[in-house]
Amino acid sequence: MRELRFDGVSVRFGSRGHRVTAVDGVDLTVPAGSVVGLVGESGSGKSTLARAAVGLVPLSAGRVTLDGAPVPTRGRRPLQMVFQDPYSSLNPRMTIGATIAEAVPRGTDRRAEVARLLALVDLPDRMTRYPAELSGGQRQRVAIARALAGRPEVLIADEITSALDVSIQGAVLNLIRDLQRTLDLTILFISHDLAVVRYVSDTIAVMYRGRIVEHGPADTVLADPQDPYTRELLASTEGRSR
């Protein structure tokens, strides 16, 4: 378990004459062994923050650390990310087993490790299948297994249920909770849906226009939201549940 921390992180795109600030001075801590839910509407900057954490977009300011040290960019990557669309993140020409095996560290019995990972995500006996032969929920489980293949201590899950049917979302959320407990993972769980975030999270951070506008224990944020935007998200969630 390791602590993921964002200190004054900003991300800007464009030229000097026309810059867009996607993330604006974010301070956020994901304590070791916990699940922090980051929630906000599309365009709020939450996915950009996630991509900055794993080095897919450069920082304009601030830093991202694991236990106070910079996130490694070479060798074993203790931070892994699961993306929104499982189909586009999997090679359609590779079997499930080969896809996961690519991420397994050298010196490991890859076949045995792939079998172990597929069992962890409740997909035994799928090693020789191709992505097109699986459902959306199964493909997302494969993407999770591949992220776990590198044995990360921190997992970033970016909108991993938004492309799934509502009937399948619950099973994937239960899987995330089980994996967090079994593997002692630190997880940053990102979603636009407050109902989804509160199901898995110990702490909730609300992001709006590139900034964190509210942050606290999940029960506190949900019972007594302080920011108008959080209250708006909560009202829309309660409206859908009626």
Disulfide bonds with the S-S distance in Angstrom:
none
